[in-house]
Amino acid sequence: MLTAALLGVIQGLTEFLPVSSSAHLILARFFFGWEAPEFGLAFDVALHVGTLAAILVYFWPDVLAMLEALPSVFSPDAGLHGRLIRLIAIGTIPAIVAGLLFNDYIEAELRTPLIAAIALSVGAALMLLAERASRGTRDEAGLTLLDAALIGIAQACALIPGVSRSGSTIAVGMLLGVRRESAARFTFLLAIPAILAAAGKESIELRHLHPDGHLLTLFAVGAGVSALVGYLTIKYFLRYLARHRLDVFAYYRLVIAAVTFALLLK
């Protein structure tokens, strides 16, 4: 139960902070030996459901407005939320294509501590570059379809453990001239279909699983904790980005990568 709660905390924090949730779940198991079968693919699905709930609750007014704008999504005067639907749809395509083509390879070959550490380092460099090169003046309303496609490619790259969906997409958004907190808002909205698709795909693979009461309790604890922590993380991270740079997260990534390299070389 404690391990389930701790993994829920890790997921809720790292899904939205630019430090990579997949890398942290891999490295937490590597550092602490959390390799019990209870915390395999099915448990990861529960954690993703929790973070999806966090996004939907926090952004519910935007989600509801987008649902109401669906009938006019292709109209020239669709409004902000109609445009957001189009931008999210375009931004989601690269992740879907990459997932269909490469997900099996990524799951089989790239979910390792070494790959996670390398990707953490590369992502940190990208974030530091974005902070120094960006002159963000636009918000998410000013994004173009090309901007959404480029941010979507960054999200697709985050299928590699350690890259970080929020880190890569916020950094690319900043390089495109979007303000830090606006890039984060679009990133979180863009994550809704991506997380939903990932959880749905994993659930299909587990359709023959019949968990007992103990497993269901662990899933509920993990999902509940990740939802609560995820909601609080979104709320305070967006406030943080309004006044602070990403540097602290980049340096943290470099420290975690260095510790991982050191342990692997022992």
N, C-alpha and C positions, 0 to 999 in steps of 0.2 A: 504493500500500500504506500509506504514512504517512497520507494523507488518510482512508483507510478506518479505520485504527486511531484517529485523532483523533476522527472522527465516532462511533466506538464508545465512546470515553471520554465524549464529550459525552452520548450517549444513556444510557449506564450511570449517569452521575451525575444527569442532569436528569430522568430518568423517575421517580426516587424522591425526590429533593430537591424542595421546593416552589417550583421556578423555571421549570417548563414545558419539557419536552423538545422539543415541536414548535416552540416559539418559538426555542429555541437552535439547532435544526437549520436553521430558516429564516434566522436571523440570522447563523449561521456561514457559510452560503453567501453571504449578502448582504455581510458584512464582508470575507470572504477570496476571494470569487469562485469558490467550489467548485460550479460549475454543470455539471460534466462529466456526460454522460449515464449514466455508470456509477453515479452516486450519486442516481438517481431513485427511483421508487416501489419497484422490486424491492429496492434496497438498504435502503430504510426497512423493508421486510418482514423482512429479515435482522436488522436492529437490534432490531425488536420481538420476534423469536424469541429473541434473546439475553437481553433483559430478562425475558421470560416464563420462561426457564430459570432465571434468577437467583431469581425469586420461588418457583418450584416447589422448587428445591433448599433455599433457606433455610427455607421453611415446610413442608418435606416431612412432618414429624410431624403438623402440623395438617391438611394435605391428605389424608394417609393416614387420619387419624381421621375426617375428613368423609366419605371414601369408604366407610369401614366403617359410618358412621352413616346412609348413604343408605336402607337398607331401613326404618328407623324414623323417617324425616324428618318424617312427618305425625303421629307419635305424640305425645301430650301429655307423655310422659316421654322425649323424644328425647335429652335431655342437651345439653351446651354445643355440641358440634359439629353435632348435628342442628339446633339453633336457628341456628347460624352459616350452615348451608346455606340455611335459609329467609330469613335476613337478606340474604345475598349474592344470592339469587335476586330478592328484592324490589328490592334496590339496583341490580341490573343492568338492570332493565326500562326505566328512563328513558333510559339510554344507548343501548339497542337501538332504542327508538322514535325518539329524536333522530337516531341514525345513519341509520335508514331514511328519515326525512323530509328531513333537511337535509345529509347528508354530501356529496352532489354539489355543493350550493351552497357549503358550507364549503371544499371542495377547490378550487373554481373561483374563488371571490371573496374568501375570508378568509385564505388562506395568504400574507399579505404582511407585510413588515416593519412597516408602519404599524399594522395590526390587532394584530400581536404586541406592539408597544410599548404600545398602549392597554390591551390585556388584562393585560399585566404590571403596569401601574400600578394598575388596578382590583383585581387579585388581591392586590397588596401592601397596599392599603388594607383589604381584607377580613381579611387575616392580622393586621394591626396592631389592627384592631377586635376580633378574636377573642381576642387576647392580653390585651386590657384589659377585655373584658366577661365572659370565661369564668371560671367557678368550678368547674373540672372535678373531679368526685368519682367518676364512674362509669368502669368499664372496658367492653370490648366485650361482655362477658357481660350487661351491663345494658341493651343497646340494645333498643329496641322496633321493631316493623315500621314505624311512622311515622318513627322516627329513620332507619332504613335507607332508606326512600323519599326522605327529604330529603337524605341524604348521596348517594343515587343521582342525584338531580336536580343536585347539585353536580358529580358526575362527568360527567353529560351535558353540562353547560356547558363542561367541559374539552375538548370537541371543538373549541372555538374556540382557535386557537393563541395561547398566552400565558397562558391561564387557569391551567393546571397541574392535573392530576388530583389529585396529592397535596396541593397547596396548598389547593385549593378544598374537598376533602373533609375534610381535617384541620381546617380553619378552621370549617366547618359543624359537624363533630363536637364541637369545643370549645365552640361557641355553644350546642350542645345539652347541655352539661354533662359531656362525656366528657373524661377526662384526655388530655393531648397525645399521649403515646406509645401509649395504647390506641386513640385515633382513627387513628393512623398504622398500627398493626397491622391494624385492620379495613380501612383504605384499601388496603393492599397485597394483602390477601386478595380484596377486591372487584375489584382490578385484574386478577385472573387471567382471568375470563371476558371482560372487556372487551378486554384485549390479545389474547386468543385469537381473539375475534370479529373484531377489526380486522385481525389478520394473515391470518386466513382469508379475509376479504372481499377484501383486497388481492391475495392469492395467486390467487383465482379470476379477478380481472381480468388477471392475468399468466399465465394458463394456457397461452397460445400462445407465451410467451417461451421461447427455447431458448438459455440462456446458455452461453458458451464457457468454457474452463478458466480464463482470466484473470478473468472476471466471478465465477465460482464461488469463486475464491481470495479476491477482494475481499469477497464475501458472508461467507465463512468467517471472515476476519479481523475484519470489523465485528461479526458475531454473537458471536464468541469474546471479543473485548475488551469488548463491552457486557455480556455475561454475567458476566465476572469483575468488572468495575468495578461492575456493578449489585449483585452479591452483597455486595461490601464496603461499598457505599453503604448498603444496607438494614441491615446489621449495625451499623455505627457511627452511622448516623442515628438508629436507635431508642435507642441508648445516649445520644446527644446530647440527644434530646427528653426524657429522664427528668429532666434537670437544667437545660435551657436553653430559652429562648423562641425564637419564630420570627422575632423582629425582624431579625436579621442577614440572613435570606433576603429579607424584605420590602424592606430597604434596598438589598440587591443588585439586586433586581428594578427598583427605582426608578432606580438608576444605569444599568443596561442600557437601560432605556426612554429615559432622558434622552440617552444616547449615540446611540441609534437616531434619536430625534427630531432631534438636531443634525445627523446625517449626512443625513437626509432633507431638511433645510432648506438644505443647502449648495448 
